[in-house]
Amino acid sequence: MIRSVLTKIEALGLVLRGRVGLRACSGYFFPSLIYLFVLLALVFLSAPSFAQSASPTPTPQEVENGDVISGSDALLLSVPVFVTDQKGRQATGLTAADLVVIDNGRVRDIAFFGAQARPVDIVFALDDSGSIRDVIAQQQATALDLLRRFDQPSQMALIRFSQESRLAVPFTGELKLLRSEFARSAAGQTRTAIFDAALVAVKAFGDLKSNSAERRRLVILLSDGLDTASTVKPRDVIAAAREAGVSFYVIHLPLYTVRGNSLVTRPVAKGFKDLATQTGGLYLAGPNARAALSGPSAIDLAPVFQSIANDINGRYDLAYYLDPSTDVKGTHHLEVRCIAKTCRDLLLRIMRPDFIWDGNVQPNGSSITP
């Protein structure tokens, strides 16, 4: 680059010698001044190309927590945020100016903001055990209608489980295939392995070519919450879900027992609720005792599936920079707050509020641990 600049200067100098009466001037002050101006002009015109080749401008993208998408001296970290009102309805119309990202107590500049819809990949995990399999069979129309509420092409898969799990329908957008399997009332086994099935559901996304930055991934788990046979720990399922960018939406179809003169809900397995609360999803209660005692036909899960649709469509994607010169390695705790007057009655939930950073910012070399 410098050699070419000097060559241009020399060539321009020869032209000037031919067109300007330099020999008429005494001494060398005048030609030296011309060379100086020419040199400054060429260096100035060449400066943008120097800057552009040294540090290209990064282009923001939609990514999940921990993905490195730009820069050699900073890491752009995505923060998915779900925003709904008090009734669970999606909150639209927010801008970057309405939201504040706080990392370890320090307000961060929002470098990227996105609110566009994306296709959704859904795995239905259906509990075949006990009497709730009949309840699930009654809900197939309401459940499958969920696919129409998302940006296309969205798709679903279906897993049935009791003690063993099986992928009954691989990912497809064909509702006819899903409808027949969803409505089938399977003969379940006497034992149930919820967390084993949850891990199978997460692994089902591994066969997809798309990634969690291009599409949203969720598991809708319908179960009574009574796990009697799992070999997998809830924390292992949660870690796998976070790694794959999968959120659990747990629909609890409770079983009731008599205690004294009243009916009470049977307690769920430890970690059942955590599948939802620790992966950025929702834990949703099913029918009350009166509806449950009235039989499967009296149970309507339409409001529950509407809440799921509102939650997914109410997602915003924010991003901010982590800089090793100012940000410490180790544990980071995130908060997102809405500061606009219209946010007073809104509920905000971060997909993964805590992570551990190793301080590396090189593409494909940084480690973000949920």
N, C-alpha and C positions, 0 to 999 in steps of 0.2 A: 504493500500500500504506500509506504513512504517513498520507495524507489519510483513508483509511478507518479507521485506528486512532484518529485524533483525533476523527473523527465518532462512533465508538463511545464514546470517553471522554466527549464532550460529552453524548451521550444518556444514558449511565449516571449522569452527574452530575446531570442534571435529575430522573432517577428518585429518586436519593438525596435531593435537596432536598425532594421531595414526601413521602418516607417517614421521614426523620430530622429531628428538630427542630433544624435548623442555626441558625435564628434565635435559639434559646434560649442558644446558646453565644456568649460574648463574643469578639470578634476574628475572625480568619480562619484560625487555626491548624488547627482540626478539619477544615473542608472541604478545606484544602490537603493535609492528610495523607491524606484519602480519595482525592483526585485522584492523589496520588503512588503509593499502593498500586495503584489501578486501572490507571494507566499502566504500571507495572512488570509487572503480571499480563498485560496484553494484549500487550506487547512480547515477554514470555517465551513466550506461547502462539503468537505469530506467528513466532518465530525458526526453527523447523524448516522452514517453508515457504521462508524466505529462503535457508537453506543448501541445500535441495533444488533450488531453481531455479538457484542459482549454480554448483553442482558436482555433477551427477548421478553416481550410483555406477555405475562401468563393470561390464559383465557379461562375464566371461571367455568366450572362444570358442576352438575349435581352429583354429589358423592355421599357415601355414608361416613360415619365417624371414623377418622383415622386414615382415610385415603389421601395420599400425597398427590396433588394435582398441579403444582407449579412451584417454580423458584428453586434456587440452590442454597438459599440462606434463610428460608422460612417455610413453614408447612401450613397449607390452607385446610382447615378442619371443618367438616360439615356438621351442622347441628340440626337434625330434623325435629320440628316442633309441631305438636298437634294442638289446635285451638278450637274450642267449642264454647257454646253458651251454657248457662246453667241447666238447660233442658237437653243437652247433648247434641244440639244442632250445630252444623258446621258454621264457622265464622269466616266470612269472606271480606275482601276489600282492605285487608291490612297491608301496610307498606313497611319498608325497612325503617322508616322514621318512627314508626309506632312501637318498635321492639328494641330491647336492650339485651345484649349478651354479657354475662358476668362470669368470668373465669377466676376461681379462687379469690373472690371478693373484688376483682378489678374489672371495670367496665371496658369492653373491647369494641373496636370499630368493626362494623359489619362490612365485610369485603364482598359478599355475594348474598343475594336475596332472590328466592324463587318461590312461586306459588302455583305453577302450572300443574295440571293433572297429568298423571302417568298411568299406564296400564298396570294391572294388578294380577299377581299370581297367587291363587288361594288353594290351600289344602284343607279340606274338611276331614277332621278326624272324629269318627263317630263311634261312640261307646255302644257295643252290642250286648253288654251285660245287663241282667236283671230286667225290670219292667220298663226302663227308660227307652229301650230300643223301639217300643211302640210309639212313644212320644216323638222320637226323632223321625220315624217313618211318616208321621202326620205333617211334618214341617217341610217336606221336600219342595213344594211350590214356593213357599216364602223364602227358603234358603237359597234356592237357585236363582230367584229373581235378583239376588244381590249382584250377580255377574253383570246385569244390564245397567247397573248404577255407576260403573267405573268406565274410565277411558278405554277404548278398544285399540288393539286386540287384547283383552284380558282372558284369563283361562283358569280352570279349576282342575284339581285332582281330588280323589276320595280314598280315604283309608278307613277300614273297619277294624276294630280291635276289641278284644276281651283279654284273655291271657296271652294270645298271640296277635300279631298285627299283620295285615296284608294290604297291599296297594290294589284296591278293587278297580279303580279307574285312573290311568295315568293322566297327565295334564292334557286338557282338551278344551276347546271352546264350544263343543257340541253338547248342548243341553240335553238332547235326547239320551245320550249315553249315560249322563250323570243322573237323569231323572229316574230311570229304571232301577239303578243300583241304590239310590238314595231311599226310594220308597220300599225297598225290600226289607222285610222284618226278619233279620237273621236270628238263628238260634245260637245265642251266646253261651260261653262257658261260665262256670261258676266263679272263676277268679278273674281279676282285672289288673292289667299292667298299664296304667295311664302313662307313666313317664317313659316306659319303653316305647309306647306308641308315639309319644311326642317327639322322641329322638328320630324315629322312623320318618315322621312327617318333615322334620328339618332336613334330613338327608335326601328327601325326595327332590328338593330344589337343586341338588348337585347334578342332576341329569339335564338341567336347563342350560341353554347356551347364553341366555341373558344373565346379567348380573344385577345386584341390588341397587346400583346407581341408575339403571335404565328403567327398572320396574319395581313396584312395591311388592313385598313378599309378606304374606301373613298365613297363619294357621288358625282356623276356627275349630276349637276343640269343644265338643259337646259331651258332657259326662256328668255322672252323679258325684264325682270327686272321691270315690272310695277306691283306693289303690291297695290291692292285696298281693300283687305278684311281681312288681317291677324289680329288675336287677340294676337299673340305671338310677343314679341319684338326680334329684331335681336340679342341683347346681350344675351338673354336667350338661343337662339339656339346655339350661339357660345360657351357658358359655357357648355351646354349639350354635344356638339361635343367634346370639349377638355376633358371632363370627360370620355367620351367613347372611346377616341383615334381615332376619326373620322376626316378626312380632306375633305374639300369641294373643288371640281373642278367645278367652275362656268363657263358655256359657255353662253355668252351673245349673243342672237339672236336679234339684235336691230331693233326697229321700227323707221321709218323716218317720218319727217314732213317737210313741206315747210316753209322756213323762208326767206322772200325776194325772191331772185332769186336762192336760193340753197336749197338742202336737208340737214337737220341736224338730228342727233340722238335724239330721245326723252329721257329725263333724267330718270335714273333708281331710284328705291326706295332707300332711305337712309338705309345703312346697307347691301345692296345687294352685293357689292364688298367685304365688311368686312367678309362675310361668308367664302370667300376663303383666304383672306390675314391674317386673325386672327386664322385660324385653320391649317395653314401649307400647304394649297393647292395652286391653281393657279386661277387667273381670266383671262379668255381667250375670246377675242373678236371674234365674228362670222363674217358673210359676210359684205362687204362694201356696199355702196348704190347702186353701179352699179349691183353687183351680186344679191342684194335683189330685185331690180326692174325687174330683168330678170326672176324671178320665182323660185320656190323650186327646180326644176330640175337643175338649174344652180349653185346651192350652193353645195360646197364640203367641208365637215368638216374633211376630212382625215388628213390634217396637224394639226388640233386642237387635235384630238385623239392621233396622234403620239406624240405630245408634252406631253400629259398626261402620255403615256407609258414611254417616256424617263425620265420624272420627277420621276415617281415611281421607276423605275429600277435604277435610279441614286442616291438612298438613301444609306447613311452610318449611322451606329449606333455607337455612342461614349458614354462613361460613365466616370464619375469622382466621387470622394468622397467628401461629405459634412461632415465636422467634427465640432461638437458643440464647441470644444475648440478653434477653429480658425475662424470659419465661423459664421457670425452674423445671428440672426433670422430676419425675415421680407422679404422685396423685394429683389430679385436677378435678375440681367440682364445678359443674356448670349450672347456671341459672339463666332463664330467659324471662324477662318481665315486659309487660305491655304498659306503656306510659301514656298512651292516648286516652282522652276522656271516654271514648267509645269502648274502651277495654275494661271498664269498671266491673262488668258482670261476666267477663270471659274467663274460661279455665284454660291454662296452658300446661302442657305436659311434654317433657323432653324424652326422646326415645332412649338415650343412654346418658344420664346426668354425671356419671363418674367414669374416669379413665386414667390409665397410667401411661405416661409418655417417656420414652428413653432418650429424648433430646436430639434424635437423628432427623434430618430434614431431606435426605437424599431420596429421590424417587425409588420406590420399591425397597427402600432400606429402613424406613422408619417403623417403629413398633408402637402401636397404640393398643393397650390392653384394657378391655372393658372391666 
